[in-house]
């Protein structure tokens, strides 16, 4: 099988970014939406770096199964997305989830055991979406792989698709290590930027409270990952700090955008998970406990 039809569910900063890039390379791609959003978005002008883009849409009521479904919602929207994507999936569909965290693939597979679910994570982009406007400088990439030998063929198909349609990716031999590493980064950068209301520049400025929080939250995530059997190291941590320092200093990750947009954040996915694993393994995680409390206080003011 070669991938011909592609659909994305999730029109946030990552979904729009990747969809736009593949669309520019003539992919047969559309965004899957429920009927209410379909009517609303048909009359909406979306802009990407100031240019109007009439996004190709597919209503879930009329959708047919596709070769590749990319799940790019936020974690808080995954449950409703699972219902919306029902008509787009059959036994031959390959699903790639670029959600943050370490659990979405298992959740999708539990709901749709017939489809082929690959593990992936998106990183390195600095896209920001406010309202219907998306801005970015760095496209980033998809890190993709599978711990299941039976899915190697599906993985090769997706990588060939990304090659054809210009979506940067890295083939990960140990994808679980990459997922936990990116989880560690998000625990640090997302929550720090939201709680202090800053962008990448301030969070990576040496000697600041923001950078101290960023690094300390990551180290706690690293410790719980190690207890879970995934060997995250200081080299992994340092590599992500260096990556963040290359991004546009005034741009910010999704949770900081949530604070501005008054949207519910993925705090349960980040510090909530670290706190739960800390209790499981009898580890103190005070920085993540502080961040969790502060995020909840901020969200209570919306």
N, C-alpha and C positions, 0 to 999 in steps of 0.2 A: 504493500500500500504506500502510495505517496500522498502527502498532505496537500489537499486542494482547497478545502473550505476551513476558515478560521473564524472563531467568534470569541469576543472578550466580554466578560461580565465584570462590571466595575469601571466607572468613568471618573475615577480620582486621578491624582497626579501620575501614578504609575501606569494605570490602564490607558489613559489618554496618550501618554508619552509613547508607549510601546505600540499602541494601535496606529498612531499617526506615522511612526517610522515605517511600519510594515505597509501601511496604505500608500505611502510615497513610493514604495518599491512594487506597486501594482499587485499586492496580495488581495485575494478574495476574502475580505475581512469586514466584519460589522460588529457593533456593540449590542449585546443582548439586554433588553430592558423589559420591564413589566408594562402592561397596557397604559397605566397612568403616566409613567415616565415617557412612554412612546409618544403620546399625544403632546405632552409638554415640551419634550426635546425637539419634536418636529418643527416647532415654532421658535426655537432658540438658536441664536448664533453663538457658537463657541469660538474662542480665539486661542491660538497657540503662538507665543512670542509675537503677539500683535496682529497675526494674520487670521482672518475668518476661515473656519473650517466647518463645512457642512458634514457632520459626522454620519457615516452610514449606520443605520439602526435596524435592528430586527426585533419585532414584538414577540414576546414569548408565546403568545396565543397562536402565532402563525409559524413558529420556528420548526425546522426539521433538524435531525441529528447532523452534526458536523464532524470533520476529521480531527480538529484540534480545538479544544475549549481552554482558554486562558482565564483563570479566576484571579481577579485583581481588585476585589472588594477590600474594605477594611475588615478586620476580625469581627467588629461589632455588626457588620452587615452580612456575615457568612451564612447565618441561619436562613435568612430570607432568600439569599442568592441560591441556596440549595433547592428551594422550591421553584424559583424562576428558571433554573437551568434544566429542569426535568425534560422538557421537550427537545433539548439540544443534544441529548446524550443517548447513545445506544452502545452495544457491545464493542464496536470498533473505534469509539471515540477515545482519543488520548486527552487527558486532563493535566494541565500544568498550573499549579497554584503558586503565585508569586506573593502570597500574603506573608506578613511578618510572623515571627514565632516558629514554633516547632510542632504544631499540632494539626494544622489545616489539612494536610494530606490524609491523615488517619480519619478525620471527620468526614471528608469527601468520600473516601473509600467505604466507610461504614454505610453511608447513605446510598452510594452507587457502586456496589461490589462488582458489577459487570464491566465497568470501564477501566481503562489503564491509567493509573495515576502516577505521575513522575514527581520526584522531589525537586524543588527549586527555590531560589531566593533571589530577589532583585537587590542590587547594590550599586553604589557609585554615582547615582543620579542626584541632581539637586533641583528637581522639578518642584514647583509650588503651584497650587491651584486655589484660587479664591473666586468663588462664584463660578462663572463660566469661562474664566481666563486662566490659561496655563502658561507658565513661563519656566524656561530652563536654559542652562548652559551646557551641562554635562548629561549625555544620554545614559551613561551607566551601562549595566550589563545584567544578564541573567546567568546565575550560577546554577547548573542543572546536572542531575545524575539520578541514579536509582540504586538502592541496596538490593533490589530484586533481579537476579540474573535473567528471569523470564521476560523482563521488560527492556532488555538491551536493544531489541529491534525497534521498539517504540521510541526509545531514546535517540537512536540513530535517525529515525524519521523526523523527529522534532529538530534535531540539530541541523539536518539538511534543509528543513524549512526555514530556520533562522538564517542560515547561510544565504538562501535564495532571496529572502526578503529583508536583509540588511539589519537584523537585530543582533547586536553583539552578545556573545555568551561565552562562558567558560565551562568546559566539560570537567566535572568533578568526580574523581574516582572515589573519594570518601565524602559523599554528599552530606551525611549526618554531621560530620565535623564542620562543614561549611554552614549548615543550618544553625548549629549551636553557636558558632562563632558570630554569625550575623545577629542572632538573638542577643548575645552578649553586647554587641554594639548598640542595638536598639534600646536595650535596657539603660545604657548610659546616655546616648546622645538624645534620644527622643524625650526622655523624662527630664533630663537636665535643661534642655532648651525650652520645654514647656513651663517647668516650675520657675525658671528665672526669666522667662520671656526674652530669650536671646537667640541669635543665629549661630551658624557653625563657627564663625570667627571668634566670638567671645568664649564659646565652649572649649575651644582648643588653644586659648591664650595661656601660656605658662604663668604660674603663680597666682591664678585667679581662683576664687571659690567655685566658679562654674567648672573649670577644668578639674579641680580636685573632686568635685561631685561626680563628674563624668567618668573619671578613671576609677574612683572607688566603687561606684555602682557596677561598672563592668567587672571589676575583680570579684565582687560577690557572685555575679552571674557565672564567671569562670569557675569558681569553687563549686557551685551546685552542679554545673555541667560535668566537672570531673567526678563528682560523686555519682552522677548518672552514667558514668562509664565512657564519657567523651573527653578525650585528652586535649582540651583547650589549654594553650600556653600563653606566657607573657609575649612571645613572638607574635602570636595571633592578635593579642591586644594592641601591641605596638603598631602592627601593620594597619589596623583599623583607625587608630588615632592619626597616623600619618595620612591615610586616605581622607579623613574628615578635614584635615588641614589644607587639602587641595581644593575643596569646594568653595563656591562663592561665599564670602564671609557673612554677607547679609541675608543669605538664604537660610532656610530652616527646615527641619524634618516635619513629618506629618503631625505629631502631637502638638508641636508649637503652632502649627497652622490650625489645629483643632481649637486651641485656646482663643485664637483670633476670631475664628468662625463660630465659636460657641457650640461646637460639636462634641459629642461624647468621644472620649479617647480610648486607646487600647491599653490603659493602665493595668487591667486585669491580666492581659496577655504578657506584660512585661514584669513590673514589680510584683504583681499578684502571683505570677508563676514562680518568681525567685523566692518569695516569702513562703509559698507552699512547699517548695523543694527544700528550703532551709529548715523548715519544721520537720520534714521527712527525714532529713539527714543530720539533724541536731546541729545546725550551723547558725550562728548569729549573722543577720543581714540588716544591720541598723540603717544603712544608707537607703536601701530600697524600702524599708519600712517608713522612713522619713518622706521619701519621694511619693510613695503611695498615699500617705496622709495628705500631703500638700496638693497632689493632683485632685483628690476628692474634694478638698476645700475649695480649690479653684472652680471645679465643675459645679459645685453647689451655688456659686454666685451667678451662673448663667441665667 
